[in-house]
Amino acid sequence: MRISGAYSHIRRRGGYSHTVIFHRRWTLARGLRIHDVAAEEASGVPVVLVHGLAVSHRYLMPTARALAARHPVVVPDLPGFGLSDKPSGAYDVGEHADHLAAWLDARTMGPVCLVGHSFGAEVAARLAVHRPDVVAGVVLASPTTDPRARTRRGLIGRWLLDTLVEAPWQAPILARDVADAKPWRVLATVGHSVRNEVEKDLLRLPVPPLVLGGSLDSVAPLTWRTAVAEMTAGTSVTIPGAAHNALTTSPHRAATAITTYLSHL
């Protein structure tokens, strides 16, 4: 494991300043160097944030910062994305889940709460089913893919609709992430997502999940999130005014929902 740098985030709690230090690490897992950003000084159940299919750790940092004063937080880049090594092909859901499990083992982390966003929710669900020993809780944030949009055209169409209500300041972050991953990998991963029958994993989750999403989310709309909560005996929480990237634009509300869920584990 190599630590290449660190940066801090100042958070005020109860009138006092609390400095949260995030470290960058690269961990060798199954022959690839996996990058993560972590703040692990807090107590409580460790939280691992798993990003979606065109992005990286960067857009999840607002929620990571909001959680870090109360829980250890780690945000990895999946293989092919962000600052992690780039395999020659695009991994499917199962390959990402297997690699994430190997990374957790290499990081010697205890049971964690997986917070998967969008495609990351599919990966988190698969990992939880196959490795319940490393999972204390599961948060499915804006999970894909709603059966009514389970084609490339359908899913991409919903993303385009979502861009109309997303906060525009996210654009540079997302553009950088797509450039890092390369458009071909993003499109190939879209194909893997729409071919994945996520219900098969949802019905086998070892713990009831928190299903989280925004009221304006057209990618994972409330009707789909409600169905996910019902089939998993989970709890559904909707963040008013947020779209698909609720973990980016509404971090404090998202963190509150996650910490409340964790308090009941």
PyRosetta script that sets phi, psi and omega in degrees:
from pyrosetta import init, pose_from_sequence

init()
pose = pose_from_sequence("MRISGAYSHIRRRGGYSHTVIFHRRWTLARGLRIHDVAAEEASGVPVVLVHGLAVSHRYLMPTARALAARHPVVVPDLPGFGLSDKPSGAYDVGEHADHLAAWLDARTMGPVCLVGHSFGAEVAARLAVHRPDVVAGVVLASPTTDPRARTRRGLIGRWLLDTLVEAPWQAPILARDVADAKPWRVLATVGHSVRNEVEKDLLRLPVPPLVLGGSLDSVAPLTWRTAVAEMTAGTSVTIPGAAHNALTTSPHRAATAITTYLSHL")
pose.set_psi(1, 138.6)
pose.set_omega(1, -178.8)
pose.set_phi(2, -128.3)
pose.set_psi(2, 131.5)
pose.set_omega(2, 175.1)
pose.set_phi(3, -100.7)
pose.set_psi(3, 120.0)
pose.set_omega(3, -175.4)
pose.set_phi(4, -105.7)
pose.set_psi(4, -6.1)
pose.set_omega(4, 179.9)
pose.set_phi(5, 170.8)
pose.set_psi(5, 171.9)
pose.set_omega(5, 179.5)
pose.set_phi(6, -150.8)
pose.set_psi(6, 156.1)
pose.set_omega(6, 173.3)
pose.set_phi(7, -145.9)
pose.set_psi(7, 158.9)
pose.set_omega(7, -173.3)
pose.set_phi(8, -115.4)
pose.set_psi(8, 158.3)
pose.set_omega(8, 175.3)
pose.set_phi(9, -133.4)
pose.set_psi(9, 127.0)
pose.set_omega(9, -179.6)
pose.set_phi(10, -92.1)
pose.set_psi(10, 123.8)
pose.set_omega(10, 178.0)
pose.set_phi(11, -124.4)
pose.set_psi(11, 133.9)
pose.set_omega(11, -178.9)
pose.set_phi(12, -99.1)
pose.set_psi(12, 128.1)
pose.set_omega(12, 179.0)
pose.set_phi(13, -135.5)
pose.set_psi(13, 124.7)
pose.set_omega(13, 176.1)
pose.set_phi(14, 58.7)
pose.set_psi(14, 32.3)
pose.set_omega(14, 177.9)
pose.set_phi(15, 85.4)
pose.set_psi(15, -3.3)
pose.set_omega(15, -179.6)
pose.set_phi(16, -112.3)
pose.set_psi(16, 150.2)
pose.set_omega(16, 177.2)
pose.set_phi(17, -86.6)
pose.set_psi(17, 132.7)
pose.set_omega(17, 178.7)
pose.set_phi(18, -122.1)
pose.set_psi(18, 118.3)
pose.set_omega(18, -178.6)
pose.set_phi(19, -92.7)
pose.set_psi(19, 121.3)
pose.set_omega(19, 178.2)
pose.set_phi(20, -104.7)
pose.set_psi(20, 123.0)
pose.set_omega(20, -179.5)
pose.set_phi(21, -100.9)
pose.set_psi(21, 123.8)
pose.set_omega(21, 175.2)
pose.set_phi(22, -104.1)
pose.set_psi(22, 129.1)
pose.set_omega(22, 178.2)
pose.set_phi(23, -106.9)
pose.set_psi(23, 143.4)
pose.set_omega(23, 172.4)
pose.set_phi(24, -93.3)
pose.set_psi(24, 135.0)
pose.set_omega(24, 178.5)
pose.set_phi(25, -137.6)
pose.set_psi(25, 152.1)
pose.set_omega(25, 169.2)
pose.set_phi(26, -121.0)
pose.set_psi(26, 126.6)
pose.set_omega(26, -177.8)
pose.set_phi(27, -121.4)
pose.set_psi(27, 131.3)
pose.set_omega(27, 178.9)
pose.set_phi(28, -78.7)
pose.set_psi(28, 122.6)
pose.set_omega(28, 178.8)
pose.set_phi(29, -140.9)
pose.set_psi(29, 119.6)
pose.set_omega(29, 179.5)
pose.set_phi(30, 52.5)
pose.set_psi(30, 41.1)
pose.set_omega(30, 174.4)
pose.set_phi(31, 83.3)
pose.set_psi(31, 0.2)
pose.set_omega(31, 179.0)
pose.set_phi(32, -119.7)
pose.set_psi(32, 144.3)
pose.set_omega(32, 174.4)
pose.set_phi(33, -84.3)
pose.set_psi(33, 118.7)
pose.set_omega(33, -178.4)
pose.set_phi(34, -105.0)
pose.set_psi(34, 123.5)
pose.set_omega(34, -179.7)
pose.set_phi(35, -87.1)
pose.set_psi(35, 141.2)
pose.set_omega(35, 170.6)
pose.set_phi(36, -144.2)
pose.set_psi(36, 160.7)
pose.set_omega(36, 173.7)
pose.set_phi(37, -118.4)
pose.set_psi(37, 129.3)
pose.set_omega(37, -171.2)
pose.set_phi(38, -140.3)
pose.set_psi(38, 144.9)
pose.set_omega(38, 168.3)
pose.set_phi(39, -130.4)
pose.set_psi(39, 108.0)
pose.set_omega(39, -167.3)
pose.set_phi(40, -120.3)
pose.set_psi(40, 20.6)
pose.set_omega(40, -177.5)
pose.set_phi(41, -80.3)
pose.set_psi(41, -26.2)
pose.set_omega(41, -176.1)
pose.set_phi(42, -72.4)
pose.set_psi(42, 162.5)
pose.set_omega(42, 174.5)
pose.set_phi(43, -93.0)
pose.set_psi(43, -177.0)
pose.set_omega(43, 179.1)
pose.set_phi(44, 98.5)
pose.set_psi(44, 179.6)
pose.set_omega(44, -179.5)
pose.set_phi(45, -67.3)
pose.set_psi(45, 127.0)
pose.set_omega(45, 176.8)
pose.set_phi(46, -64.0)
pose.set_psi(46, 142.9)
pose.set_omega(46, 179.8)
pose.set_phi(47, -115.3)
pose.set_psi(47, 128.8)
pose.set_omega(47, 176.1)
pose.set_phi(48, -114.4)
pose.set_psi(48, 118.0)
pose.set_omega(48, 179.5)
pose.set_phi(49, -93.1)
pose.set_psi(49, 126.7)
pose.set_omega(49, -176.0)
pose.set_phi(50, -113.9)
pose.set_psi(50, 119.1)
pose.set_omega(50, -173.2)
pose.set_phi(51, -78.3)
pose.set_psi(51, 172.1)
pose.set_omega(51, -179.8)
pose.set_phi(52, -85.5)
pose.set_psi(52, -166.3)
pose.set_omega(52, -163.9)
pose.set_phi(53, -85.6)
pose.set_psi(53, -14.3)
pose.set_omega(53, -178.4)
pose.set_phi(54, -117.5)
pose.set_psi(54, 10.4)
pose.set_omega(54, -165.4)
pose.set_phi(55, -131.2)
pose.set_psi(55, -157.4)
pose.set_omega(55, -176.9)
pose.set_phi(56, -154.8)
pose.set_psi(56, -166.2)
pose.set_omega(56, 177.9)
pose.set_phi(57, -61.0)
pose.set_psi(57, -24.7)
pose.set_omega(57, -167.5)
pose.set_phi(58, -58.4)
pose.set_psi(58, -45.2)
pose.set_omega(58, -174.4)
pose.set_phi(59, -76.6)
pose.set_psi(59, -12.4)
pose.set_omega(59, 178.2)
pose.set_phi(60, -91.2)
pose.set_psi(60, -5.2)
pose.set_omega(60, -175.7)
pose.set_phi(61, -63.3)
pose.set_psi(61, -33.5)
pose.set_omega(61, 176.5)
pose.set_phi(62, -57.0)
pose.set_psi(62, -45.0)
pose.set_omega(62, 178.1)
pose.set_phi(63, -71.8)
pose.set_psi(63, -36.0)
pose.set_omega(63, 176.6)
pose.set_phi(64, -58.2)
pose.set_psi(64, -44.3)
pose.set_omega(64, 179.6)
pose.set_phi(65, -65.0)
pose.set_psi(65, -39.4)
pose.set_omega(65, -179.0)
pose.set_phi(66, -67.2)
pose.set_psi(66, -28.0)
pose.set_omega(66, -179.2)
pose.set_phi(67, -87.3)
pose.set_psi(67, -23.7)
pose.set_omega(67, -163.6)
pose.set_phi(68, -67.8)
pose.set_psi(68, -21.0)
pose.set_omega(68, 179.0)
pose.set_phi(69, -73.0)
pose.set_psi(69, -20.3)
pose.set_omega(69, -176.1)
pose.set_phi(70, -114.8)
pose.set_psi(70, -23.3)
pose.set_omega(70, -176.7)
pose.set_phi(71, -137.4)
pose.set_psi(71, 144.9)
pose.set_omega(71, 167.0)
pose.set_phi(72, -60.1)
pose.set_psi(72, 135.0)
pose.set_omega(72, -176.0)
pose.set_phi(73, -129.7)
pose.set_psi(73, 132.6)
pose.set_omega(73, 176.7)
pose.set_phi(74, -132.2)
pose.set_psi(74, 133.3)
pose.set_omega(74, -178.2)
pose.set_phi(75, -125.6)
pose.set_psi(75, 98.5)
pose.set_omega(75, -179.8)
pose.set_phi(76, -85.2)
pose.set_psi(76, 157.9)
pose.set_omega(76, 166.3)
pose.set_phi(77, -95.7)
pose.set_psi(77, 124.9)
pose.set_omega(77, 177.3)
pose.set_phi(78, -65.6)
pose.set_psi(78, 155.5)
pose.set_omega(78, 179.1)
pose.set_phi(79, -53.6)
pose.set_psi(79, 129.4)
pose.set_omega(79, -179.4)
pose.set_phi(80, 97.1)
pose.set_psi(80, -7.9)
pose.set_omega(80, -174.6)
pose.set_phi(81, -127.2)
pose.set_psi(81, 156.1)
pose.set_omega(81, 177.3)
pose.set_phi(82, 57.0)
pose.set_psi(82, -130.1)
pose.set_omega(82, -176.4)
pose.set_phi(83, -101.4)
pose.set_psi(83, 6.9)
pose.set_omega(83, 175.7)
pose.set_phi(84, -78.3)
pose.set_psi(84, 162.6)
pose.set_omega(84, 177.3)
pose.set_phi(85, -60.1)
pose.set_psi(85, 153.3)
pose.set_omega(85, -176.6)
pose.set_phi(86, -109.4)
pose.set_psi(86, 106.7)
pose.set_omega(86, 174.6)
pose.set_phi(87, -68.2)
pose.set_psi(87, 163.4)
pose.set_omega(87, -175.5)
pose.set_phi(88, -68.7)
pose.set_psi(88, -26.3)
pose.set_omega(88, 179.3)
pose.set_phi(89, -116.9)
pose.set_psi(89, 174.2)
pose.set_omega(89, 178.2)
pose.set_phi(90, -94.3)
pose.set_psi(90, 122.2)
pose.set_omega(90, -178.6)
pose.set_phi(91, -69.6)
pose.set_psi(91, 145.8)
pose.set_omega(91, 172.2)
pose.set_phi(92, -89.4)
pose.set_psi(92, -176.1)
pose.set_omega(92, -175.7)
pose.set_phi(93, -58.8)
pose.set_psi(93, -47.1)
pose.set_omega(93, -178.4)
pose.set_phi(94, -63.2)
pose.set_psi(94, -41.3)
pose.set_omega(94, 179.4)
pose.set_phi(95, -65.9)
pose.set_psi(95, -40.6)
pose.set_omega(95, 176.9)
pose.set_phi(96, -64.2)
pose.set_psi(96, -41.5)
pose.set_omega(96, 179.8)
pose.set_phi(97, -63.6)
pose.set_psi(97, -42.9)
pose.set_omega(97, 178.5)
pose.set_phi(98, -63.0)
pose.set_psi(98, -41.2)
pose.set_omega(98, -178.8)
pose.set_phi(99, -69.6)
pose.set_psi(99, -38.0)
pose.set_omega(99, 178.0)
pose.set_phi(100, -64.7)
pose.set_psi(100, -37.6)
pose.set_omega(100, 176.8)
pose.set_phi(101, -64.2)
pose.set_psi(101, -42.3)
pose.set_omega(101, 178.3)
pose.set_phi(102, -64.2)
pose.set_psi(102, -38.2)
pose.set_omega(102, 177.2)
pose.set_phi(103, -64.9)
pose.set_psi(103, -43.5)
pose.set_omega(103, 177.0)
pose.set_phi(104, -59.9)
pose.set_psi(104, -41.4)
pose.set_omega(104, 178.2)
pose.set_phi(105, -63.5)
pose.set_psi(105, -43.0)
pose.set_omega(105, -179.3)
pose.set_phi(106, -67.0)
pose.set_psi(106, -31.3)
pose.set_omega(106, 178.5)
pose.set_phi(107, -81.7)
pose.set_psi(107, -4.4)
pose.set_omega(107, -180.0)
pose.set_phi(108, 48.2)
pose.set_psi(108, 46.3)
pose.set_omega(108, 177.2)
pose.set_phi(109, -91.1)
pose.set_psi(109, 144.0)
pose.set_omega(109, 177.1)
pose.set_phi(110, -73.4)
pose.set_psi(110, -171.5)
pose.set_omega(110, 176.9)
pose.set_phi(111, -54.7)
pose.set_psi(111, 132.9)
pose.set_omega(111, -174.2)
pose.set_phi(112, -121.9)
pose.set_psi(112, 163.1)
pose.set_omega(112, 168.2)
pose.set_phi(113, -94.7)
pose.set_psi(113, 118.1)
pose.set_omega(113, 177.4)
pose.set_phi(114, -86.5)
pose.set_psi(114, 123.5)
pose.set_omega(114, 174.8)
pose.set_phi(115, -112.4)
pose.set_psi(115, 97.9)
pose.set_omega(115, -178.5)
pose.set_phi(116, -98.6)
pose.set_psi(116, 130.4)
pose.set_omega(116, 179.2)
pose.set_phi(117, -108.9)
pose.set_psi(117, 129.3)
pose.set_omega(117, 175.7)
pose.set_phi(118, 59.7)
pose.set_psi(118, -120.6)
pose.set_omega(118, 175.8)
pose.set_phi(119, -60.1)
pose.set_psi(119, -31.0)
pose.set_omega(119, 176.9)
pose.set_phi(120, -61.5)
pose.set_psi(120, -27.0)
pose.set_omega(120, 175.9)
pose.set_phi(121, -68.5)
pose.set_psi(121, -34.8)
pose.set_omega(121, 175.8)
pose.set_phi(122, -65.1)
pose.set_psi(122, -43.2)
pose.set_omega(122, 179.0)
pose.set_phi(123, -64.6)
pose.set_psi(123, -43.5)
pose.set_omega(123, 179.8)
pose.set_phi(124, -62.3)
pose.set_psi(124, -41.6)
pose.set_omega(124, 179.7)
pose.set_phi(125, -64.0)
pose.set_psi(125, -43.3)
pose.set_omega(125, 179.7)
pose.set_phi(126, -63.7)
pose.set_psi(126, -44.1)
pose.set_omega(126, 179.4)
pose.set_phi(127, -62.1)
pose.set_psi(127, -42.9)
pose.set_omega(127, -179.1)
pose.set_phi(128, -62.0)
pose.set_psi(128, -37.3)
pose.set_omega(128, -179.9)
pose.set_phi(129, -69.3)
pose.set_psi(129, -42.9)
pose.set_omega(129, -174.5)
pose.set_phi(130, -87.4)
pose.set_psi(130, -22.0)
pose.set_omega(130, 179.7)
pose.set_phi(131, -134.0)
pose.set_psi(131, 63.7)
pose.set_omega(131, -179.4)
pose.set_phi(132, -61.8)
pose.set_psi(132, -19.0)
pose.set_omega(132, -179.5)
pose.set_phi(133, -66.9)
pose.set_psi(133, -21.2)
pose.set_omega(133, -178.7)
pose.set_phi(134, -103.6)
pose.set_psi(134, 6.8)
pose.set_omega(134, -173.0)
pose.set_phi(135, -118.6)
pose.set_psi(135, 122.0)
pose.set_omega(135, 174.0)
pose.set_phi(136, -97.2)
pose.set_psi(136, -29.9)
pose.set_omega(136, -179.5)
pose.set_phi(137, -159.0)
pose.set_psi(137, 163.9)
pose.set_omega(137, -179.1)
pose.set_phi(138, -136.6)
pose.set_psi(138, 127.9)
pose.set_omega(138, 172.2)
pose.set_phi(139, -115.7)
pose.set_psi(139, 121.7)
pose.set_omega(139, 178.3)
pose.set_phi(140, -102.6)
pose.set_psi(140, 99.5)
pose.set_omega(140, -177.1)
pose.set_phi(141, -97.5)
pose.set_psi(141, 118.1)
pose.set_omega(141, -179.3)
pose.set_phi(142, 48.0)
pose.set_psi(142, 54.9)
pose.set_omega(142, -172.0)
pose.set_phi(143, -69.1)
pose.set_psi(143, 140.8)
pose.set_omega(143, 171.4)
pose.set_phi(144, -104.4)
pose.set_psi(144, 160.5)
pose.set_omega(144, -3.2)
pose.set_phi(145, -119.9)
pose.set_psi(145, 131.4)
pose.set_omega(145, 174.7)
pose.set_phi(146, -54.4)
pose.set_psi(146, 127.9)
pose.set_omega(146, -179.1)
pose.set_phi(147, -53.8)
pose.set_psi(147, -27.2)
pose.set_omega(147, -179.4)
pose.set_phi(148, -74.5)
pose.set_psi(148, -7.6)
pose.set_omega(148, 178.2)
pose.set_phi(149, -129.9)
pose.set_psi(149, 28.8)
pose.set_omega(149, -172.0)
pose.set_phi(150, -88.2)
pose.set_psi(150, 53.2)
pose.set_omega(150, 169.3)
pose.set_phi(151, -139.0)
pose.set_psi(151, 160.9)
pose.set_omega(151, 178.0)
pose.set_phi(152, -58.9)
pose.set_psi(152, -45.0)
pose.set_omega(152, -179.3)
pose.set_phi(153, -62.4)
pose.set_psi(153, -43.1)
pose.set_omega(153, -178.5)
pose.set_phi(154, -64.7)
pose.set_psi(154, -45.2)
pose.set_omega(154, -177.5)
pose.set_phi(155, -69.8)
pose.set_psi(155, -44.8)
pose.set_omega(155, 179.1)
pose.set_phi(156, -64.1)
pose.set_psi(156, -37.5)
pose.set_omega(156, 177.0)
pose.set_phi(157, -60.4)
pose.set_psi(157, -40.4)
pose.set_omega(157, 178.0)
pose.set_phi(158, -67.8)
pose.set_psi(158, -37.7)
pose.set_omega(158, 176.7)
pose.set_phi(159, -62.1)
pose.set_psi(159, -41.6)
pose.set_omega(159, 179.4)
pose.set_phi(160, -62.5)
pose.set_psi(160, -40.5)
pose.set_omega(160, 175.8)
pose.set_phi(161, -62.5)
pose.set_psi(161, -38.7)
pose.set_omega(161, -178.4)
pose.set_phi(162, -64.3)
pose.set_psi(162, -33.3)
pose.set_omega(162, -179.0)
pose.set_phi(163, -61.6)
pose.set_psi(163, -22.7)
pose.set_omega(163, -178.8)
pose.set_phi(164, -71.1)
pose.set_psi(164, -20.9)
pose.set_omega(164, -177.6)
pose.set_phi(165, -118.5)
pose.set_psi(165, 1.1)
pose.set_omega(165, 177.1)
pose.set_phi(166, -79.0)
pose.set_psi(166, 154.0)
pose.set_omega(166, 175.9)
pose.set_phi(167, -66.7)
pose.set_psi(167, 125.5)
pose.set_omega(167, -174.3)
pose.set_phi(168, -65.0)
pose.set_psi(168, -20.9)
pose.set_omega(168, -178.4)
pose.set_phi(169, -65.8)
pose.set_psi(169, -13.2)
pose.set_omega(169, 178.5)
pose.set_phi(170, -74.6)
pose.set_psi(170, -19.9)
pose.set_omega(170, -170.3)
pose.set_phi(171, -53.3)
pose.set_psi(171, -46.7)
pose.set_omega(171, -179.7)
pose.set_phi(172, -62.3)
pose.set_psi(172, -35.9)
pose.set_omega(172, 178.5)
pose.set_phi(173, -64.2)
pose.set_psi(173, -48.0)
pose.set_omega(173, -176.8)
pose.set_phi(174, -67.4)
pose.set_psi(174, -38.7)
pose.set_omega(174, 179.5)
pose.set_phi(175, -63.4)
pose.set_psi(175, -40.9)
pose.set_omega(175, 178.4)
pose.set_phi(176, -63.7)
pose.set_psi(176, -40.7)
pose.set_omega(176, -178.6)
pose.set_phi(177, -66.4)
pose.set_psi(177, -42.1)
pose.set_omega(177, 178.3)
pose.set_phi(178, -63.9)
pose.set_psi(178, -40.0)
pose.set_omega(178, 178.3)
pose.set_phi(179, -63.2)
pose.set_psi(179, -39.5)
pose.set_omega(179, 177.9)
pose.set_phi(180, -63.7)
pose.set_psi(180, -43.2)
pose.set_omega(180, -175.1)
pose.set_phi(181, -77.6)
pose.set_psi(181, -29.1)
pose.set_omega(181, -173.2)
pose.set_phi(182, 81.3)
pose.set_psi(182, 134.3)
pose.set_omega(182, -177.8)
pose.set_phi(183, -55.3)
pose.set_psi(183, -34.6)
pose.set_omega(183, -178.1)
pose.set_phi(184, -64.3)
pose.set_psi(184, -37.2)
pose.set_omega(184, -179.9)
pose.set_phi(185, -69.4)
pose.set_psi(185, -39.8)
pose.set_omega(185, 178.3)
pose.set_phi(186, -60.7)
pose.set_psi(186, -48.0)
pose.set_omega(186, -178.8)
pose.set_phi(187, -64.9)
pose.set_psi(187, -39.4)
pose.set_omega(187, 178.2)
pose.set_phi(188, -64.4)
pose.set_psi(188, -37.4)
pose.set_omega(188, 179.7)
pose.set_phi(189, -71.1)
pose.set_psi(189, -33.5)
pose.set_omega(189, 172.0)
pose.set_phi(190, -56.5)
pose.set_psi(190, -44.4)
pose.set_omega(190, 178.0)
pose.set_phi(191, -60.0)
pose.set_psi(191, -42.1)
pose.set_omega(191, 177.8)
pose.set_phi(192, -63.6)
pose.set_psi(192, -38.6)
pose.set_omega(192, -178.8)
pose.set_phi(193, -64.3)
pose.set_psi(193, -47.3)
pose.set_omega(193, -175.4)
pose.set_phi(194, -74.1)
pose.set_psi(194, -17.8)
pose.set_omega(194, 175.7)
pose.set_phi(195, -87.4)
pose.set_psi(195, -9.3)
pose.set_omega(195, -178.0)
pose.set_phi(196, -85.8)
pose.set_psi(196, 120.4)
pose.set_omega(196, 176.0)
pose.set_phi(197, -86.1)
pose.set_psi(197, 85.3)
pose.set_omega(197, -171.1)
pose.set_phi(198, -62.3)
pose.set_psi(198, -25.3)
pose.set_omega(198, 179.7)
pose.set_phi(199, -57.7)
pose.set_psi(199, -32.0)
pose.set_omega(199, -179.5)
pose.set_phi(200, -61.6)
pose.set_psi(200, -35.6)
pose.set_omega(200, 176.7)
pose.set_phi(201, -80.6)
pose.set_psi(201, -39.9)
pose.set_omega(201, -178.1)
pose.set_phi(202, -58.5)
pose.set_psi(202, -39.9)
pose.set_omega(202, -178.1)
pose.set_phi(203, -70.3)
pose.set_psi(203, -11.8)
pose.set_omega(203, -177.7)
pose.set_phi(204, -114.3)
pose.set_psi(204, 10.9)
pose.set_omega(204, -179.2)
pose.set_phi(205, -58.1)
pose.set_psi(205, 138.0)
pose.set_omega(205, -177.6)
pose.set_phi(206, -76.7)
pose.set_psi(206, -14.8)
pose.set_omega(206, 179.3)
pose.set_phi(207, -138.3)
pose.set_psi(207, 148.7)
pose.set_omega(207, 173.9)
pose.set_phi(208, -64.5)
pose.set_psi(208, 131.8)
pose.set_omega(208, -176.1)
pose.set_phi(209, -92.5)
pose.set_psi(209, 166.4)
pose.set_omega(209, 162.4)
pose.set_phi(210, -92.7)
pose.set_psi(210, 128.3)
pose.set_omega(210, 177.3)
pose.set_phi(211, -108.4)
pose.set_psi(211, 117.1)
pose.set_omega(211, -168.8)
pose.set_phi(212, -123.0)
pose.set_psi(212, 142.5)
pose.set_omega(212, 176.8)
pose.set_phi(213, -174.3)
pose.set_psi(213, 169.5)
pose.set_omega(213, -178.7)
pose.set_phi(214, -91.4)
pose.set_psi(214, 154.3)
pose.set_omega(214, -179.9)
pose.set_phi(215, -67.4)
pose.set_psi(215, -22.3)
pose.set_omega(215, -178.6)
pose.set_phi(216, -101.4)
pose.set_psi(216, 8.9)
pose.set_omega(216, -175.9)
pose.set_phi(217, -71.4)
pose.set_psi(217, 113.4)
pose.set_omega(217, 177.1)
pose.set_phi(218, -93.5)
pose.set_psi(218, -13.4)
pose.set_omega(218, 178.5)
pose.set_phi(219, -78.8)
pose.set_psi(219, -47.3)
pose.set_omega(219, 176.5)
pose.set_phi(220, -123.8)
pose.set_psi(220, 77.5)
pose.set_omega(220, -173.0)
pose.set_phi(221, -68.3)
pose.set_psi(221, 167.4)
pose.set_omega(221, -176.4)
pose.set_phi(222, -57.3)
pose.set_psi(222, -38.1)
pose.set_omega(222, -179.8)
pose.set_phi(223, -59.6)
pose.set_psi(223, -41.8)
pose.set_omega(223, 179.0)
pose.set_phi(224, -70.8)
pose.set_psi(224, -43.4)
pose.set_omega(224, -180.0)
pose.set_phi(225, -63.8)
pose.set_psi(225, -36.9)
pose.set_omega(225, 176.8)
pose.set_phi(226, -63.6)
pose.set_psi(226, -41.7)
pose.set_omega(226, 178.0)
pose.set_phi(227, -63.3)
pose.set_psi(227, -39.9)
pose.set_omega(227, 178.2)
pose.set_phi(228, -63.0)
pose.set_psi(228, -45.0)
pose.set_omega(228, 179.5)
pose.set_phi(229, -62.3)
pose.set_psi(229, -39.6)
pose.set_omega(229, -178.8)
pose.set_phi(230, -67.9)
pose.set_psi(230, -41.5)
pose.set_omega(230, -176.5)
pose.set_phi(231, -75.1)
pose.set_psi(231, -16.2)
pose.set_omega(231, -178.1)
pose.set_phi(232, -109.9)
pose.set_psi(232, 2.2)
pose.set_omega(232, -173.2)
pose.set_phi(233, 56.9)
pose.set_psi(233, 33.1)
pose.set_omega(233, -178.5)
pose.set_phi(234, -92.6)
pose.set_psi(234, -176.2)
pose.set_omega(234, 178.7)
pose.set_phi(235, -113.0)
pose.set_psi(235, 132.4)
pose.set_omega(235, -179.9)
pose.set_phi(236, -105.4)
pose.set_psi(236, 131.4)
pose.set_omega(236, 176.6)
pose.set_phi(237, -127.7)
pose.set_psi(237, 129.6)
pose.set_omega(237, 178.8)
pose.set_phi(238, -110.9)
pose.set_psi(238, 131.9)
pose.set_omega(238, 179.0)
pose.set_phi(239, -96.1)
pose.set_psi(239, 114.0)
pose.set_omega(239, -177.4)
pose.set_phi(240, -61.5)
pose.set_psi(240, 136.3)
pose.set_omega(240, 174.6)
pose.set_phi(241, 79.5)
pose.set_psi(241, -2.6)
pose.set_omega(241, -179.5)
pose.set_phi(242, -95.7)
pose.set_psi(242, 149.9)
pose.set_omega(242, 176.5)
pose.set_phi(243, -103.1)
pose.set_psi(243, -147.9)
pose.set_omega(243, -173.9)
pose.set_phi(244, -64.2)
pose.set_psi(244, -37.7)
pose.set_omega(244, -176.4)
pose.set_phi(245, -91.1)
pose.set_psi(245, 51.9)
pose.set_omega(245, -178.0)
pose.set_phi(246, -61.1)
pose.set_psi(246, -30.5)
pose.set_omega(246, -179.9)
pose.set_phi(247, -70.5)
pose.set_psi(247, -17.4)
pose.set_omega(247, 176.9)
pose.set_phi(248, -91.7)
pose.set_psi(248, -45.1)
pose.set_omega(248, -170.6)
pose.set_phi(249, -93.3)
pose.set_psi(249, -20.3)
pose.set_omega(249, -179.7)
pose.set_phi(250, -130.3)
pose.set_psi(250, 57.1)
pose.set_omega(250, -171.6)
pose.set_phi(251, -64.4)
pose.set_psi(251, -36.8)
pose.set_omega(251, -176.1)
pose.set_phi(252, -72.1)
pose.set_psi(252, -39.1)
pose.set_omega(252, 175.8)
pose.set_phi(253, -67.5)
pose.set_psi(253, -39.7)
pose.set_omega(253, 177.3)
pose.set_phi(254, -63.3)
pose.set_psi(254, -45.3)
pose.set_omega(254, -179.2)
pose.set_phi(255, -63.7)
pose.set_psi(255, -37.6)
pose.set_omega(255, 177.9)
pose.set_phi(256, -62.7)
pose.set_psi(256, -43.9)
pose.set_omega(256, 178.3)
pose.set_phi(257, -62.8)
pose.set_psi(257, -40.8)
pose.set_omega(257, -178.5)
pose.set_phi(258, -68.8)
pose.set_psi(258, -44.8)
pose.set_omega(258, -179.5)
pose.set_phi(259, -66.8)
pose.set_psi(259, -34.2)
pose.set_omega(259, 175.6)
pose.set_phi(260, -63.8)
pose.set_psi(260, -44.2)
pose.set_omega(260, 176.7)
pose.set_phi(261, -59.9)
pose.set_psi(261, -45.6)
pose.set_omega(261, -178.4)
pose.set_phi(262, -64.7)
pose.set_psi(262, -31.0)
pose.set_omega(262, -179.2)
pose.set_phi(263, -67.5)
pose.set_psi(263, -16.2)
pose.set_omega(263, -179.6)
pose.set_phi(264, -102.4)
pose.set_psi(264, 3.1)
pose.set_omega(264, 179.4)
pose.set_phi(265, -74.2)
pose.dump_pdb("model.pdb")
